[in-house]
Amino acid sequence: MTTIEIEYCVPCGMLNRAQDVQEAILRQYGDAVDRVSLVTGDDGIFVVRADDTVVFDKTEDDYDVDAIVRELRAHVGKN
């Protein structure tokens, strides 16, 4: 099953965004993923990875919870 990791910047106060993404992922794919982890970081990071593949990076993409969930569709259930 797929492992999803959400790395977020603690000093920037991105915990709420990380939790929103985590909740949306679990609502959509809860029974098809092995784990959705919140990983603390710094330096403004907000990255979502599926099995070590970056599917969202705030430095390259606009923050949109629904778009992140859609991007994950291609990765969920591949293992």
N, C-alpha and C positions, 0 to 999 in steps of 0.2 A: 504494500500500500504506500501511498504518497506521504512524505513528511514535509510539512510546511513550516517555515521559520519566518517570523516577522521581527526584524532587528530595528529598534527605534532609539532615538536620542533621548536619554533621560533628562539631561540639563535643559533641553529645548521644550520639555513638557509634552512630548508626543505619545505619552501612555494612552490617552483617550483615543487617539487615532488608531493606535495599535490594537486596542481592545475592540474598537468598532470593526476593524478589518477581521480580526479573529472571530468575532461573533457572526459576521456575515458569511465567512468561510464555513464555519461549523453548521450554520443554518442550511447552507446550500449543499455541502459535501460531507457532513458529519459522519455518515456511515461508510464513506469511501476513502477517508484519510486515516492514516495511522496516528498522526500527531500534528497539532498546530501549536507551535512554541513561540512565546514572547522572549526575545533576547535583548538584554540591555546593551546600549551603545552610547556613543557620544559623537561630537563633531558634526551634528546635524543629520546623522544617518537616519534614513527610513527606507528599508529595503525588504521586499518579500521574495523569498526563495522557495521553490518546490524542488525537493531532492537536489539541492545545491545549484539549481538553475535560477538565475535572477529573472523574475517575472514582473517586478516593479521596482523602480529606483527613483526616488523623488527628485534626484538631480537630472533625470532624463524624461520623466513622465509627470503629467498632472495628476494630483491626488483625486481619485474617484473610486470609492469603495466598490461600486458595481462593476467598473471596468477591471479592477484587480480580480474580482471573483470570476469574471468572464475569462480573463487571461489564464487563470488556473485550470479552467475546464480541460485544456489540452494536456495537462499534466496529471490530473487526478485519475487514478485507476489504471495507469500505464504499467505499474509494477506487477 
